[in-house]
Structures are given as structure tokens and as C-alpha cells.
Amino acid sequence: MPVLKEGLKKLYFPSTVLKLVRNGPNVPEVSNTLTFRVPPSMNKFDIKSYLSNIYKLNVLTVRTANMPAKLAGSGGNTILKRATFKKAVVTIDHDFKWPEAPDSVAFGIKDAANERSRMMNRLNGWRMRPNHSLQAAKKAAEAAAETTETKA
């Protein structure tokens, strides 16, 4: 019987994708546990080999859980079903810190009203139903503008 050693299998062009997702709300921001969304066909040995060979991570433990399909929102008579996936919680030897979330100004999004007008121009002819919170904010802004005009 041949002796199996971890980490010796070379992966040149992997056909699987491991998606790094944010940990749950109870896990601190700086931690040595990473959560991945992996295909259901991968097992713990494949995940450890993948991370150690491609990303040169020193993986200590791998825990997996098969997540069932969930029913998503229904539109009319159709019911959408989300796909099943496997969640892998990997413990590495050093701490990992998520980068800061980018601010919306860096991507050119200034506020909700400008974003809505940009979307309206992009749709070019499609009719969107007005959002009641935007209408209320617009009315409040107009009322505030009228009160400043009458005082001046």
C-alpha cells in the first residue's frame, strides 16, 4: 500500500474555485480562521492541498459542512431555489485581517438620489416605480428649501 503524503500533489491549472467569504458576526475581524465556499465535490484533503500548494498557506485544520438548498423569494408563480454548496472553515497558523471596505465616493457613488438618476438614464425608457422613502426625502428637502427662502 503506497504511503500518502499531503502537499506533494502539484496543481498547475485548478478547475475548482474556492470563494473566501466573511466570517459570521461572532468571529472577530482579526482571526486565524477563514471561511470558504467550495464545490460539494471537494473533500478536506483536497481543500488543504489546494490552499497549501497554490497559496502556500500552512493549514492546521479543515472543517466542512454541507449547506442545503434554500428557497429564495418568489416572483409570481415561480419559486427560486438557491444551489447547495459546501462551507469550509479553515484554521491557518497566522492571523488574517480583512481589508477595509472601500468608500462609495471612490467608486463615484455620491448619494442615493444621484445613483437613482444615473440608473434612470441607464435604463432609457424603462419605467421604475418610485421609492416612497426617496419621495419623502425629496419632499422634506423641498420643504426645507422653501422655509429658508421665506426666512431670507
N, C-alpha and C positions, 0 to 999 in steps of 0.2 A: 504494500500500500504506500503510495507516494506521500511525502511529507508536504503539507500545505503551509506556505509562508505568506503572511499578509504584506501587501505593499510592493510585491515584486512584479505584479502584472502591469505592463505598460499600456496606457490608454493614449492613443495618439489623436483620434478623432471620436470623441464620445458622442453617442447617438441619443443620450438622455440628458435632460435638463433638470438641475436642482435649483429651485427658486428659494432664495433666502427671504423669509417673512419676519415681520416684527414679532417679538415675544409677547405674551399676554400681559395684562395690566399689572399682575403681581410680581413680575420679574423686573429687577432693577435695570436701569439703562446701561450700566456697565456691568457685564456679566461674562462668564466663560461658557454659557450655554447659547447655542444658536438653533433656530428652528427653521427647517427646510420643508418645502412642499415637493415631494418626489413622486415619480410614477409608481403605481401599485406593484409593478413587477420587480422593483428593486428590493433587495434584502439588506440586512445590516452590514454584511461583509462587503457588498457592492458599494454601499454608501461610504463606508470607511475607506475602502480602496480608492474610490473616486476622489474624495477630499484629500487624502494623503498623497496621491500621485499627481493630481492636477494642480491643487492649490498649496501643496506642501504644508498642510496643517497636521499637527500632532493630535490625533483624535484619541480621547480617553475612553468615552462610552458613546454608544448609539442606542437610542430608544425609539421605537417606531409604533405608530398607531394607524390603523385603517379607519379613515373617516368616511361615514356613509354619505350617500347622495341626499341632498335636501331639496325640498320643493321651494322654488323661488316664487316671486309674485306672479299672479295670473293676470293675463290681459284678455278679457272677454272669455271665450270658451277654452283657451289654451292654457295649459299648466306647464311651466318650465321646470326642468329638473337639472340641478347642478350635478356635475360629474363627481364620481368618487375619486379620492386621492389618498395618498399616504403621507402622514406627517412624521417627520424625523426630528427628534430633539438630540442634538449632538453636543457633547461636552469636550472642549478643547483645553489645552494646557495653559493658555494665556487669556487675559481679559480682552473682550471685544466691546467697542463703543460705537454705537450708531452715529453717523454724521448728522449734523444739524439739518433740519428741514429747510429747504430754500424758501425765501420770502416771495410773495406773489409779485412784488414790484419788479424783481429781477427778471421775471418772465413776461412783463408787460401787462399784467392784470392790475388795474388801479383800483377799481371798485366794482360792485355788483351792477350798477347802472351802466357803466361803460362796457362791461362784459356782455350785458343783455343787448345793448345796441349793436355791438360787434357781431353777436350771434344772429340778430335780426338781419343785418346786412349780408351775412354769410348765407343765410337760408334763402334770401332773394325770392320772395313770393310765397313762401310757406307761412301759414298763419299760426302764430303761437298764442295760446291762451294767456291772458295777463296774470301775473302772480300777485295775489292780494297783498302780500307784505311789501312788494315793491310799490304798489299803488298807494298804500298807506304812507310809506316813507316819502313818496313824491308829493302827496297832499300835505304832509307835515312840513316839508321843505318849502312848498309854495306858501303855506300859511305863515311860516316864519319870515319869509321874504316880504310878504305883504305887511306884517307888523313892523318890520324895520323900515319899510318905505313910508308908512304912515307916521312913524315917530320922527323921521328925518324931514 
